[in-house]
Structures are given as structure tokens and as C-alpha cells.
């Protein structure tokens, strides 16, 4: 996960601890200092519609989820809450009974979370616990649920499907993890009868949801370089399904869109990112690991525009809404860029801590969660 700024090697955790020379993000040179913000005369009106406190993420990454007209959010201290998406009015708040490490996943019927020491937790939509299951190791990626199946992945790259009602294990898929990876939380998304899974090592695969049988597996990130560090590649964020394709990006790899049925590339471009992409009918948006935001034409992959005025501000996965694409940064600011040319349109503040979760669109609000545990709904007017 990006907030730890660590490399993780199998059997090498002690060696990595405190060793910034092995950390590609540890540079303190002036050239890598975050770009200061300048005063902005916004041409688009934005306002904070509501805020909600759910507790600090505690070195994990949590993203809220939309269920009907509500938002479900969680924090690292075990807080789980459901609110109205339009107003932020709290419907209920509960405690999971343990610290949490990943979430939230929901299909509108079941809520799933990653708990401490690899525990998978399931709740109903009223916050009542349904069941739990023990995974083989820590859960960093948010579990997902759909078609009556919960899918969870542990840090050892074991993927397990459970019956959403009973918690009974239905299938297991084991994939080998690379010897050296970033501590990211690559995401999963359910589409129709498949689950698309971003994996360590820059791979993306599609499994049949009911059985776990593989449909296809491809390399988004292709290892390059002479040393093991130079060859590290990992998936950033969660794949995005739109129409008949899936779009994704990798660290020290590529961004691209791929055929949903076969995994065949529609187009790819060299790019390095630790976070995910956003996509709409015309464009794919992605920040690179240096803080430049790119827009690519979705049908061809040709460059539409680039905004490099947010360099080294540790940008989040973006979100496209109306005429804007919005992206959060390490100080909790949300920057609104023109969808058409990348020019700045507006800026909004949250709580001053990093936005690293994947933003959501909920009606006319954009939903951001910070590392300090503030869920903020920003209305675009």
C-alpha cells in the first residue's frame, strides 16, 4: 500500500525495515519536493455537502462503497457506518469487534471487510454480523461481493470465493507472488459472471465467479531493467470495466484497455502509477508516480492532454464527473481539472490528510475518504 512507502520481499521483511536505499519513494532531493499550490480562481463551483468521521485508516487503505442511495464506510479501528448519500444522515454505526485492514465491499445485500490477522467479515445492510472466515494471511485489498459470492485475497496472493449468505468456502485460487513487490493493495471488480483481479507483479486476470476457474490472465506491467529493483512492477488501484473492455495501470509498466472477454489489448502506453485509472465514454485518466495527470482517448489510446502542475503531490485515483476529472492529494485537497484539456477548474479541501482511497460518484456528490478518517461529500454545481 502506498502509504507505507515500502518494498516487500518474501522472506526479506527484516532486511527491508528502515532501509530507504531500497525504497524508490524515499528520495529527499529538492527535485522531488511536492509542488506548492498557487491561488486558483475557480471557474466551477464546488462545495462540501457533508462530512463524516469513521476513524483513521492506521496504515491501511479504505474506500467507501455505494449501496442504493447510501454510502457504507469503515475505519481502521473497526468502525462501520452507513449514511444517506445525499445528506450524510447516519442510518447506523457499529463496531466490527476488531481492527480492520481493508474494505468496503458491498452488493447492496452484504457488506464485506478485511479484519485483523486475515479475518474476513460479513455484515447485513443493517450492520448485523453474518459470518466470518479465516484467510491464510493479511488482507490488504478490499473484498468484493456479487452474484452471491464473496471474493477475498490475502497478501500471499491466495484468492478465495465464499458463499455470501453462509460464509462457506466455494473455491480457492493460488498464484505465486513475486520475490519483491510494493506493498500495494491491488483491487478487484465483479462484472456480470466474472471477477477481474489486479495482482502483484503487474498481472491482471479474469476468473469465473461461480467456480474460480480462470478465463484469462495477462501482463499489464512488464518487468524491465538490469536489477531486481528496476524490474519491480505491480498493479495500481482497481481495474475499471466500461462497455466491453477493462482498463488498468501498473507501477513501472503500462496503462491500457483490454478486451473484457479475452484480455487482448486494445491499446497500451508506457506509464508508471501506484494508483488506479478512471474511465468514461471518451477518456481514460491516470496520474503517474511523479504527479502528472494524463488523459488518453479511450478508443485509440492517443494522448488527449497532460497536466504536470501537481508534481509529487502523491495523487489519488481520479474520478470523472460531468465536465471535470477530480483527483485528491497528500494534503487532502481535491483538484478539479477540465475533462477536455486538463486545465484547473476548482479546488476543495478536506481535513489536511492524504486522500489515497478510490473516489466515488454518488448522485451529484463525489465521495473522498482521507487517511485521518474523514469521509467528505463534495457537490459539483
TORKOL-4160 file (C-alpha; in steps of 0.2 Angstrom, whole numbers, padded with zeros to 4 digits, m for minus):
381
<pt num="1" X="0000" Y="0000" Z="0000"/>
<pt num="2" X="0007" Y="0017" Z="m0005"/>
<pt num="3" X="0006" Y="0025" Z="0012"/>
<pt num="4" X="0019" Y="0013" Z="0019"/>
<pt num="5" X="0032" Y="0018" Z="0005"/>
<pt num="6" X="0040" Y="0000" Z="0007"/>
<pt num="7" X="0046" Y="m0013" Z="m0004"/>
<pt num="8" X="0041" Y="m0031" Z="0002"/>
<pt num="9" X="0051" Y="m0046" Z="m0001"/>
<pt num="10" X="0046" Y="m0064" Z="0003"/>
<pt num="11" X="0057" Y="m0068" Z="0017"/>
<pt num="12" X="0066" Y="m0051" Z="0017"/>
<pt num="13" X="0055" Y="m0041" Z="0029"/>
<pt num="14" X="0069" Y="m0038" Z="0042"/>
<pt num="15" X="0081" Y="m0033" Z="0028"/>
<pt num="16" X="0068" Y="m0020" Z="0021"/>
<pt num="17" X="0064" Y="m0012" Z="0038"/>
<pt num="18" X="0072" Y="0005" Z="0039"/>
<pt num="19" X="0082" Y="0003" Z="0023"/>
<pt num="20" X="0077" Y="0018" Z="0012"/>
<pt num="21" X="0090" Y="0014" Z="m0001"/>
<pt num="22" X="0078" Y="0000" Z="m0006"/>
<pt num="23" X="0063" Y="0012" Z="m0007"/>
<pt num="24" X="0060" Y="0020" Z="m0023"/>
<pt num="25" X="0049" Y="0034" Z="m0015"/>
<pt num="26" X="0062" Y="0039" Z="m0001"/>
<pt num="27" X="0072" Y="0052" Z="m0011"/>
<pt num="28" X="0073" Y="0069" Z="m0002"/>
<pt num="29" X="0081" Y="0078" Z="m0016"/>
<pt num="30" X="0074" Y="0096" Z="m0020"/>
<pt num="31" X="0068" Y="0090" Z="m0037"/>
<pt num="32" X="0056" Y="0078" Z="m0029"/>
<pt num="33" X="0048" Y="0090" Z="m0017"/>
<pt num="34" X="0029" Y="0092" Z="m0019"/>
<pt num="35" X="0024" Y="0107" Z="m0030"/>
<pt num="36" X="0017" Y="0121" Z="m0019"/>
<pt num="37" X="m0001" Y="0126" Z="m0023"/>
<pt num="38" X="m0005" Y="0143" Z="m0030"/>
<pt num="39" X="m0021" Y="0153" Z="m0028"/>
<pt num="40" X="m0034" Y="0147" Z="m0040"/>
<pt num="41" X="m0048" Y="0157" Z="m0047"/>
<pt num="42" X="m0060" Y="0143" Z="m0050"/>
<pt num="43" X="m0072" Y="0143" Z="m0065"/>
<pt num="44" X="m0083" Y="0129" Z="m0057"/>
<pt num="45" X="m0092" Y="0130" Z="m0041"/>
<pt num="46" X="m0089" Y="0116" Z="m0029"/>
<pt num="47" X="m0095" Y="0114" Z="m0010"/>
<pt num="48" X="m0094" Y="0102" Z="0004"/>
<pt num="49" X="m0111" Y="0094" Z="0005"/>
<pt num="50" X="m0107" Y="0084" Z="0021"/>
<pt num="51" X="m0093" Y="0076" Z="0031"/>
<pt num="52" X="m0092" Y="0060" Z="0042"/>
<pt num="53" X="m0079" Y="0054" Z="0054"/>
<pt num="54" X="m0075" Y="0035" Z="0053"/>
<pt num="55" X="m0058" Y="0034" Z="0061"/>
<pt num="56" X="m0040" Y="0034" Z="0055"/>
<pt num="57" X="m0035" Y="0021" Z="0042"/>
<pt num="58" X="m0020" Y="0016" Z="0053"/>
<pt num="59" X="m0008" Y="0012" Z="0038"/>
<pt num="60" X="m0021" Y="0003" Z="0028"/>
<pt num="61" X="m0032" Y="0009" Z="0013"/>
<pt num="62" X="m0051" Y="0011" Z="0015"/>
<pt num="63" X="m0063" Y="0016" Z="0001"/>
<pt num="64" X="m0082" Y="0019" Z="0004"/>
<pt num="65" X="m0095" Y="0009" Z="m0006"/>
<pt num="66" X="m0111" Y="0015" Z="m0013"/>
<pt num="67" X="m0127" Y="0004" Z="m0010"/>
<pt num="68" X="m0143" Y="0010" Z="m0017"/>
<pt num="69" X="m0144" Y="0028" Z="m0011"/>
<pt num="70" X="m0132" Y="0026" Z="0004"/>
<pt num="71" X="m0114" Y="0026" Z="0007"/>
<pt num="72" X="m0105" Y="0012" Z="0018"/>
<pt num="73" X="m0088" Y="0017" Z="0025"/>
<pt num="74" X="m0076" Y="0009" Z="0038"/>
<pt num="75" X="m0061" Y="0014" Z="0048"/>
<pt num="76" X="m0045" Y="0005" Z="0054"/>
<pt num="77" X="m0052" Y="0005" Z="0072"/>
<pt num="78" X="m0066" Y="m0006" Z="0067"/>
<pt num="79" X="m0079" Y="0007" Z="0064"/>
<pt num="80" X="m0093" Y="0003" Z="0051"/>
<pt num="81" X="m0106" Y="0016" Z="0046"/>
<pt num="82" X="m0120" Y="0018" Z="0034"/>
<pt num="83" X="m0126" Y="0035" Z="0029"/>
<pt num="84" X="m0138" Y="0043" Z="0016"/>
<pt num="85" X="m0128" Y="0048" Z="0001"/>
<pt num="86" X="m0136" Y="0064" Z="m0002"/>
<pt num="87" X="m0136" Y="0071" Z="0015"/>
<pt num="88" X="m0124" Y="0061" Z="0026"/>
<pt num="89" X="m0138" Y="0057" Z="0038"/>
<pt num="90" X="m0132" Y="0042" Z="0048"/>
<pt num="91" X="m0143" Y="0027" Z="0047"/>
<pt num="92" X="m0132" Y="0016" Z="0059"/>
<pt num="93" X="m0115" Y="0015" Z="0066"/>
<pt num="94" X="m0107" Y="m0001" Z="0073"/>
<pt num="95" X="m0090" Y="m0009" Z="0078"/>
<pt num="96" X="m0084" Y="m0024" Z="0069"/>
<pt num="97" X="m0076" Y="m0031" Z="0085"/>
<pt num="98" X="m0058" Y="m0030" Z="0079"/>
<pt num="99" X="m0047" Y="m0018" Z="0069"/>
<pt num="100" X="m0049" Y="m0018" Z="0051"/>
<pt num="101" X="m0037" Y="m0019" Z="0036"/>
<pt num="102" X="m0047" Y="m0017" Z="0020"/>
<pt num="103" X="m0065" Y="m0013" Z="0014"/>
<pt num="104" X="m0078" Y="m0009" Z="0010"/>
<pt num="105" X="m0086" Y="m0021" Z="m0002"/>
<pt num="106" X="m0105" Y="m0022" Z="m0005"/>
<pt num="107" X="m0118" Y="m0028" Z="m0017"/>
<pt num="108" X="m0132" Y="m0019" Z="m0008"/>
<pt num="109" X="m0136" Y="m0035" Z="0002"/>
<pt num="110" X="m0120" Y="m0040" Z="0011"/>
<pt num="111" X="m0106" Y="m0029" Z="0017"/>
<pt num="112" X="m0088" Y="m0037" Z="0017"/>
<pt num="113" X="m0072" Y="m0031" Z="0026"/>
<pt num="114" X="m0055" Y="m0037" Z="0029"/>
<pt num="115" X="m0051" Y="m0039" Z="0048"/>
<pt num="116" X="m0035" Y="m0041" Z="0058"/>
<pt num="117" X="m0024" Y="m0056" Z="0056"/>
<pt num="118" X="m0033" Y="m0061" Z="0039"/>
<pt num="119" X="m0051" Y="m0062" Z="0046"/>
<pt num="120" X="m0064" Y="m0059" Z="0033"/>
<pt num="121" X="m0080" Y="m0051" Z="0040"/>
<pt num="122" X="m0098" Y="m0051" Z="0033"/>
<pt num="123" X="m0112" Y="m0040" Z="0039"/>
<pt num="124" X="m0130" Y="m0037" Z="0033"/>
<pt num="125" X="m0136" Y="m0020" Z="0027"/>
<pt num="126" X="m0142" Y="m0016" Z="0045"/>
<pt num="127" X="m0125" Y="m0018" Z="0052"/>
<pt num="128" X="m0128" Y="m0035" Z="0060"/>
<pt num="129" X="m0113" Y="m0048" Z="0058"/>
<pt num="130" X="m0117" Y="m0063" Z="0047"/>
<pt num="131" X="m0101" Y="m0073" Z="0047"/>
<pt num="132" X="m0083" Y="m0073" Z="0047"/>
<pt num="133" X="m0069" Y="m0083" Z="0039"/>
<pt num="134" X="m0050" Y="m0085" Z="0042"/>
<pt num="135" X="m0039" Y="m0082" Z="0027"/>
<pt num="136" X="m0021" Y="m0088" Z="0026"/>
<pt num="137" X="m0013" Y="m0071" Z="0029"/>
<pt num="138" X="m0016" Y="m0052" Z="0030"/>
<pt num="139" X="m0030" Y="m0044" Z="0019"/>
<pt num="140" X="m0025" Y="m0028" Z="0010"/>
<pt num="141" X="m0036" Y="m0027" Z="m0005"/>
<pt num="142" X="m0055" Y="m0023" Z="m0002"/>
<pt num="143" X="m0065" Y="m0039" Z="m0003"/>
<pt num="144" X="m0079" Y="m0039" Z="m0016"/>
<pt num="145" X="m0096" Y="m0047" Z="m0017"/>
<pt num="146" X="m0108" Y="m0051" Z="m0031"/>
<pt num="147" X="m0119" Y="m0065" Z="m0038"/>
<pt num="148" X="m0120" Y="m0072" Z="m0021"/>
<pt num="149" X="m0101" Y="m0074" Z="m0020"/>
<pt num="150" X="m0088" Y="m0065" Z="m0009"/>
<pt num="151" X="m0071" Y="m0064" Z="m0016"/>
<pt num="152" X="m0056" Y="m0060" Z="m0004"/>
<pt num="153" X="m0037" Y="m0060" Z="m0007"/>
<pt num="154" X="m0024" Y="m0062" Z="0006"/>
<pt num="155" X="m0006" Y="m0054" Z="0005"/>
<pt num="156" X="0001" Y="m0071" Z="0000"/>
<pt num="157" X="m0009" Y="m0070" Z="m0016"/>
<pt num="158" X="m0022" Y="m0083" Z="m0012"/>
<pt num="159" X="m0039" Y="m0079" Z="m0019"/>
<pt num="160" X="m0054" Y="m0087" Z="m0011"/>
<pt num="161" X="m0073" Y="m0087" Z="m0015"/>
<pt num="162" X="m0086" Y="m0089" Z="m0001"/>
<pt num="163" X="m0105" Y="m0091" Z="m0001"/>
<pt num="164" X="m0111" Y="m0073" Z="0003"/>
<pt num="165" X="m0125" Y="m0080" Z="0014"/>
<pt num="166" X="m0117" Y="m0093" Z="0024"/>
<pt num="167" X="m0098" Y="m0090" Z="0023"/>
<pt num="168" X="m0095" Y="m0107" Z="0016"/>
<pt num="169" X="m0079" Y="m0108" Z="0006"/>
<pt num="170" X="m0083" Y="m0112" Z="m0013"/>
<pt num="171" X="m0066" Y="m0111" Z="m0021"/>
<pt num="172" X="m0048" Y="m0106" Z="m0019"/>
<pt num="173" X="m0035" Y="m0100" Z="m0032"/>
<pt num="174" X="m0017" Y="m0098" Z="m0028"/>
<pt num="175" X="m0005" Y="m0088" Z="m0038"/>
<pt num="176" X="0014" Y="m0086" Z="m0034"/>
<pt num="177" X="0019" Y="m0069" Z="m0028"/>
<pt num="178" X="0035" Y="m0061" Z="m0035"/>
<pt num="179" X="0050" Y="m0061" Z="m0024"/>
<pt num="180" X="0050" Y="m0042" Z="m0022"/>
<pt num="181" X="0034" Y="m0031" Z="m0023"/>
<pt num="182" X="0027" Y="m0014" Z="m0017"/>
<pt num="183" X="0016" Y="m0016" Z="m0003"/>
<pt num="184" X="0001" Y="m0011" Z="m0013"/>
<pt num="185" X="m0017" Y="m0016" Z="m0012"/>
<pt num="186" X="m0022" Y="m0020" Z="m0030"/>
<pt num="187" X="m0041" Y="m0021" Z="m0032"/>
<pt num="188" X="m0054" Y="m0032" Z="m0038"/>
<pt num="189" X="m0070" Y="m0029" Z="m0048"/>
<pt num="190" X="m0085" Y="m0040" Z="m0051"/>
<pt num="191" X="m0093" Y="m0039" Z="m0068"/>
<pt num="192" X="m0108" Y="m0050" Z="m0073"/>
<pt num="193" X="m0102" Y="m0068" Z="m0070"/>
<pt num="194" X="m0083" Y="m0064" Z="m0069"/>
<pt num="195" X="m0072" Y="m0056" Z="m0056"/>
<pt num="196" X="m0057" Y="m0046" Z="m0063"/>
<pt num="197" X="m0042" Y="m0046" Z="m0051"/>
<pt num="198" X="m0027" Y="m0035" Z="m0051"/>
<pt num="199" X="m0012" Y="m0045" Z="m0045"/>
<pt num="200" X="0005" Y="m0042" Z="m0038"/>
<pt num="201" X="0019" Y="m0042" Z="m0052"/>
<pt num="202" X="0008" Y="m0032" Z="m0064"/>
<pt num="203" X="m0004" Y="m0045" Z="m0069"/>
<pt num="204" X="m0022" Y="m0044" Z="m0072"/>
<pt num="205" X="m0034" Y="m0060" Z="m0073"/>
<pt num="206" X="m0052" Y="m0064" Z="m0075"/>
<pt num="207" X="m0060" Y="m0078" Z="m0065"/>
<pt num="208" X="m0077" Y="m0086" Z="m0067"/>
<pt num="209" X="m0086" Y="m0080" Z="m0051"/>
<pt num="210" X="m0095" Y="m0096" Z="m0048"/>
<pt num="211" X="m0081" Y="m0108" Z="m0048"/>
<pt num="212" X="m0064" Y="m0098" Z="m0048"/>
<pt num="213" X="m0059" Y="m0106" Z="m0065"/>
<pt num="214" X="m0048" Y="m0094" Z="m0075"/>
<pt num="215" X="m0054" Y="m0086" Z="m0090"/>
<pt num="216" X="m0038" Y="m0076" Z="m0095"/>
<pt num="217" X="m0023" Y="m0069" Z="m0087"/>
<pt num="218" X="m0012" Y="m0055" Z="m0095"/>
<pt num="219" X="0003" Y="m0044" Z="m0090"/>
<pt num="220" X="m0001" Y="m0026" Z="m0089"/>
<pt num="221" X="0016" Y="m0022" Z="m0081"/>
<pt num="222" X="0031" Y="m0029" Z="m0090"/>
<pt num="223" X="0047" Y="m0031" Z="m0080"/>
<pt num="224" X="0062" Y="m0021" Z="m0087"/>
<pt num="225" X="0079" Y="m0016" Z="m0081"/>
<pt num="226" X="0095" Y="m0024" Z="m0076"/>
<pt num="227" X="0092" Y="m0026" Z="m0057"/>
<pt num="228" X="0079" Y="m0033" Z="m0046"/>
<pt num="229" X="0073" Y="m0016" Z="m0040"/>
<pt num="230" X="0072" Y="m0009" Z="m0058"/>
<pt num="231" X="0061" Y="m0024" Z="m0063"/>
<pt num="232" X="0048" Y="m0022" Z="m0049"/>
<pt num="233" X="0031" Y="m0020" Z="m0056"/>
<pt num="234" X="0014" Y="m0020" Z="m0048"/>
<pt num="235" X="m0004" Y="m0016" Z="m0052"/>
<pt num="236" X="m0010" Y="0001" Z="m0046"/>
<pt num="237" X="m0028" Y="0003" Z="m0040"/>
<pt num="238" X="m0043" Y="m0006" Z="m0046"/>
<pt num="239" X="m0047" Y="m0011" Z="m0064"/>
<pt num="240" X="m0061" Y="m0001" Z="m0072"/>
<pt num="241" X="m0074" Y="m0010" Z="m0083"/>
<pt num="242" X="m0083" Y="0001" Z="m0096"/>
<pt num="243" X="m0093" Y="m0006" Z="m0110"/>
<pt num="244" X="m0084" Y="m0022" Z="m0117"/>
<pt num="245" X="m0067" Y="m0018" Z="m0110"/>
<pt num="246" X="m0057" Y="m0016" Z="m0094"/>
<pt num="247" X="m0044" Y="m0003" Z="m0091"/>
<pt num="248" X="m0029" Y="m0004" Z="m0079"/>
<pt num="249" X="m0012" Y="0003" Z="m0075"/>
<pt num="250" X="0004" Y="m0004" Z="m0067"/>
<pt num="251" X="0019" Y="0003" Z="m0057"/>
<pt num="252" X="0034" Y="0003" Z="m0069"/>
<pt num="253" X="0023" Y="m0004" Z="m0083"/>
<pt num="254" X="0009" Y="0001" Z="m0094"/>
<pt num="255" X="m0008" Y="0009" Z="m0094"/>
<pt num="256" X="m0021" Y="0002" Z="m0106"/>
<pt num="257" X="m0038" Y="m0005" Z="m0110"/>
<pt num="258" X="m0041" Y="m0024" Z="m0114"/>
<pt num="259" X="m0055" Y="m0034" Z="m0121"/>
<pt num="260" X="m0066" Y="m0040" Z="m0107"/>
<pt num="261" X="m0069" Y="m0057" Z="m0115"/>
<pt num="262" X="m0052" Y="m0062" Z="m0120"/>
<pt num="263" X="m0039" Y="m0050" Z="m0111"/>
<pt num="264" X="m0032" Y="m0045" Z="m0128"/>
<pt num="265" X="m0025" Y="m0027" Z="m0128"/>
<pt num="266" X="m0035" Y="m0014" Z="m0137"/>
<pt num="267" X="m0021" Y="m0002" Z="m0133"/>
<pt num="268" X="m0006" Y="0001" Z="m0121"/>
<pt num="269" X="0005" Y="0015" Z="m0117"/>
<pt num="270" X="0021" Y="0015" Z="m0106"/>
<pt num="271" X="0017" Y="0023" Z="m0089"/>
<pt num="272" X="0021" Y="0020" Z="m0070"/>
<pt num="273" X="0007" Y="0023" Z="m0057"/>
<pt num="274" X="0004" Y="0016" Z="m0040"/>
<pt num="275" X="m0015" Y="0021" Z="m0041"/>
<pt num="276" X="m0029" Y="0017" Z="m0052"/>
<pt num="277" X="m0037" Y="0024" Z="m0068"/>
<pt num="278" X="m0054" Y="0032" Z="m0071"/>
<pt num="279" X="m0063" Y="0030" Z="m0087"/>
<pt num="280" X="m0078" Y="0037" Z="m0096"/>
<pt num="281" X="m0085" Y="0036" Z="m0113"/>
<pt num="282" X="m0071" Y="0046" Z="m0121"/>
<pt num="283" X="m0056" Y="0046" Z="m0110"/>
<pt num="284" X="m0045" Y="0036" Z="m0098"/>
<pt num="285" X="m0037" Y="0047" Z="m0084"/>
<pt num="286" X="m0022" Y="0042" Z="m0074"/>
<pt num="287" X="m0009" Y="0051" Z="m0063"/>
<pt num="288" X="0009" Y="0044" Z="m0065"/>
<pt num="289" X="0020" Y="0041" Z="m0050"/>
<pt num="290" X="0028" Y="0059" Z="m0052"/>
<pt num="291" X="0011" Y="0068" Z="m0051"/>
<pt num="292" X="0007" Y="0071" Z="m0069"/>
<pt num="293" X="m0011" Y="0068" Z="m0074"/>
<pt num="294" X="m0014" Y="0061" Z="m0091"/>
<pt num="295" X="m0029" Y="0059" Z="m0102"/>
<pt num="296" X="m0030" Y="0046" Z="m0116"/>
<pt num="297" X="m0043" Y="0044" Z="m0129"/>
<pt num="298" X="m0051" Y="0028" Z="m0124"/>
<pt num="299" X="m0054" Y="0021" Z="m0142"/>
<pt num="300" X="m0036" Y="0023" Z="m0148"/>
<pt num="301" X="m0025" Y="0027" Z="m0133"/>
<pt num="302" X="m0019" Y="0043" Z="m0141"/>
<pt num="303" X="m0014" Y="0057" Z="m0129"/>
<pt num="304" X="m0028" Y="0070" Z="m0126"/>
<pt num="305" X="m0019" Y="0080" Z="m0113"/>
<pt num="306" X="m0007" Y="0081" Z="m0099"/>
<pt num="307" X="m0007" Y="0092" Z="m0083"/>
<pt num="308" X="0010" Y="0092" Z="m0074"/>
<pt num="309" X="0006" Y="0106" Z="m0061"/>
<pt num="310" X="0003" Y="0094" Z="m0047"/>
<pt num="311" X="0021" Y="0086" Z="m0047"/>
<pt num="312" X="0025" Y="0074" Z="m0032"/>
<pt num="313" X="0009" Y="0078" Z="m0023"/>
<pt num="314" X="0005" Y="0059" Z="m0021"/>
<pt num="315" X="m0011" Y="0059" Z="m0031"/>
<pt num="316" X="m0025" Y="0048" Z="m0029"/>
<pt num="317" X="m0035" Y="0038" Z="m0041"/>
<pt num="318" X="m0045" Y="0051" Z="m0051"/>
<pt num="319" X="m0064" Y="0051" Z="m0054"/>
<pt num="320" X="m0073" Y="0058" Z="m0069"/>
<pt num="321" X="m0089" Y="0068" Z="m0067"/>
<pt num="322" X="m0098" Y="0079" Z="m0079"/>
<pt num="323" X="m0085" Y="0091" Z="m0087"/>
<pt num="324" X="m0072" Y="0088" Z="m0073"/>
<pt num="325" X="m0060" Y="0075" Z="m0068"/>
<pt num="326" X="m0056" Y="0076" Z="m0049"/>
<pt num="327" X="m0040" Y="0069" Z="m0040"/>
<pt num="328" X="m0035" Y="0070" Z="m0022"/>
<pt num="329" X="m0018" Y="0073" Z="m0015"/>
<pt num="330" X="m0007" Y="0070" Z="0001"/>
<pt num="331" X="m0013" Y="0086" Z="0009"/>
<pt num="332" X="m0032" Y="0081" Z="0007"/>
<pt num="333" X="m0035" Y="0094" Z="m0007"/>
<pt num="334" X="m0046" Y="0088" Z="m0021"/>
<pt num="335" X="m0041" Y="0096" Z="m0038"/>
<pt num="336" X="m0054" Y="0098" Z="m0052"/>
<pt num="337" X="m0047" Y="0098" Z="m0069"/>
<pt num="338" X="m0056" Y="0100" Z="m0086"/>
<pt num="339" X="m0061" Y="0084" Z="m0094"/>
<pt num="340" X="m0057" Y="0091" Z="m0111"/>
<pt num="341" X="m0040" Y="0099" Z="m0109"/>
<pt num="342" X="m0034" Y="0097" Z="m0091"/>
<pt num="343" X="m0035" Y="0115" Z="m0086"/>
<pt num="344" X="m0038" Y="0118" Z="m0067"/>
<pt num="345" X="m0057" Y="0122" Z="m0064"/>
<pt num="346" X="m0058" Y="0122" Z="m0045"/>
<pt num="347" X="m0051" Y="0115" Z="m0028"/>
<pt num="348" X="m0058" Y="0109" Z="m0012"/>
<pt num="349" X="m0051" Y="0105" Z="0005"/>
<pt num="350" X="m0055" Y="0090" Z="0016"/>
<pt num="351" X="m0046" Y="0088" Z="0033"/>
<pt num="352" X="m0027" Y="0090" Z="0028"/>
<pt num="353" X="m0023" Y="0072" Z="0027"/>
<pt num="354" X="m0019" Y="0061" Z="0012"/>
<pt num="355" X="m0033" Y="0055" Z="0000"/>
<pt num="356" X="m0027" Y="0038" Z="m0006"/>
<pt num="357" X="m0044" Y="0029" Z="m0007"/>
<pt num="358" X="m0053" Y="0027" Z="m0023"/>
<pt num="359" X="m0066" Y="0041" Z="m0025"/>
<pt num="360" X="m0084" Y="0038" Z="m0028"/>
<pt num="361" X="m0099" Y="0046" Z="m0038"/>
<pt num="362" X="m0115" Y="0045" Z="m0028"/>
<pt num="363" X="m0128" Y="0055" Z="m0036"/>
<pt num="364" X="m0122" Y="0073" Z="m0038"/>
<pt num="365" X="m0109" Y="0071" Z="m0025"/>
<pt num="366" X="m0091" Y="0065" Z="m0026"/>
<pt num="367" X="m0085" Y="0055" Z="m0011"/>
<pt num="368" X="m0067" Y="0055" Z="m0004"/>
<pt num="369" X="m0060" Y="0047" Z="0011"/>
<pt num="370" X="m0044" Y="0053" Z="0020"/>
<pt num="371" X="m0031" Y="0043" Z="0030"/>
<pt num="372" X="m0037" Y="0053" Z="0045"/>
<pt num="373" X="m0054" Y="0045" Z="0043"/>
<pt num="374" X="m0064" Y="0059" Z="0036"/>
<pt num="375" X="m0077" Y="0055" Z="0023"/>
<pt num="376" X="m0081" Y="0070" Z="0013"/>
<pt num="377" X="m0095" Y="0073" Z="0000"/>
<pt num="378" X="m0091" Y="0087" Z="m0012"/>
<pt num="379" X="m0106" Y="0093" Z="m0023"/>
<pt num="380" X="m0102" Y="0100" Z="m0040"/>
<pt num="381" X="m0113" Y="0114" Z="m0045"/>
